[in-house]
Amino acid sequence: MLATLDGDQPRVRPVSPVRTDGFTVYVANLKSYGKTGEIEKNSHVELCYMDEDHNQVRITGEATIVTDRNLLQEIWTTNRLLQHYLGSIDNPELIVYKITPSRVRFMLEWALKYYEVPVQ
């Protein structure tokens, strides 16, 4: 799940990373989606993952738009869904966000305590 702010209202939605590098997560988006404007106004976001055993990882960070063409090409080449739905890496609707972590926390199933994970 990705959390953004719409003014003072939090908005949460499911996302699928198109790439990860440690705790740095890349998320594809369309310019016409609501989160585009929200991130443009406030780039501070949080990702939350929960596995089938209810273990959680929360990644707090900042979302920036990826402009490096080589990196975009790597992401595009390895993601069939992007290719299928967008047709071309040059589709003007495509945005890829890089979420750079400033804080990472982990909690074992219902332990009620988060543990800080060092961010490198």
N, C-alpha and C positions, 0 to 999 in steps of 0.2 A: 504494500500500500504506500502511496505517496501522499503526503500532506502538504498543502499550500495554504495561503491566506487569500481570501477574497474580501478585501477591506478588513473588517474585524471578525469575519466568519471563517473558521477553518473549513477546508474542503479536503476530503480524503477519497482517493480512487485507486483501483488496482492498476498496477503497471507491470510490464515484463521487461527486465533489463535486456538490452541488446549487446551489452558487453560489461564485464567487470574486471577490475584490476585491483586486487586486494579489496579494500573497502570503498574504492572509487567505483561508482556505478554510472553507466550510460543508459539513458532512457530515450527512446524515440517518441516523437510527438508530431502532431499536425498543427500548423499555424492557426487553424480555425477552432481548435479546442480551447475550452475555458481556461485550462491551466497555463496556456501561453501568456495571456494577459496577466494572470495572477503572478506568475514567475517574473514577468517583465517589471511589475510594480514592486515585488518583494521576492528576491531570489533565495531567501532562506527557506529551506524545505526539510522534511524529515521522511525517511523511508522506514517502514517497519515490516519485518518478515517474521512469520511464524510457521514452524514445521508441524508435521502431523502429531508430534509429541507435545506441542504447545510451547516449545522453546522459542524465545524471541531474540531478535537482533534489531536494534534501532540505530539508524545512521542519521545523524543530524549534520547538515551541510549546506553548501551553497551550490545552486544550479547555474551553470553558464552554458552558452550555446557553443557547440563544437564547430569550428570553422576550418580546421586542418583537413584539407582535401584527402590526404593519404589515410588519415585515421577514419574519415567518413567512408572511404572506399573499402577499407578493411571491414568495417562494420557492415556495410552494404553487401559485400561479397559473402559474408558468413550468415546472412539473415534472409532466409527464403520468404518469410512473411512480409518484410519490407519490400522485397522485389515483387512479390505477387500483388500486393495492394497498391503500391505506389508506382510501379512500372519503371521508374528511372530514378537514379540517384539525384538527378537534377530537377525532380518534381519540386515546384516552389512551395508546396505544403510541408515538406519534410524539415523537421528540426530535430537535432539530437542534442540532448542536454547531458553535460558531464556534471555529476553531483560529487563534489569534493568534500570529503568528510572533515568535520571539525570535532565531532564527538561520536563515539561508538559505544553502545551499551548492550549487554547480554543478560538474559534472565532464563534460568532453567525453569521447566514446567511449574508454574504457580508457586515459585519460590518466594515471591513477593519482594525480591531484592534484585536490583540491577547491579551488574559488575561493569566497571569501566574497562574498555579494551583500548590498549595503546593505539593511537593513530600515528602511522609512520609518515 
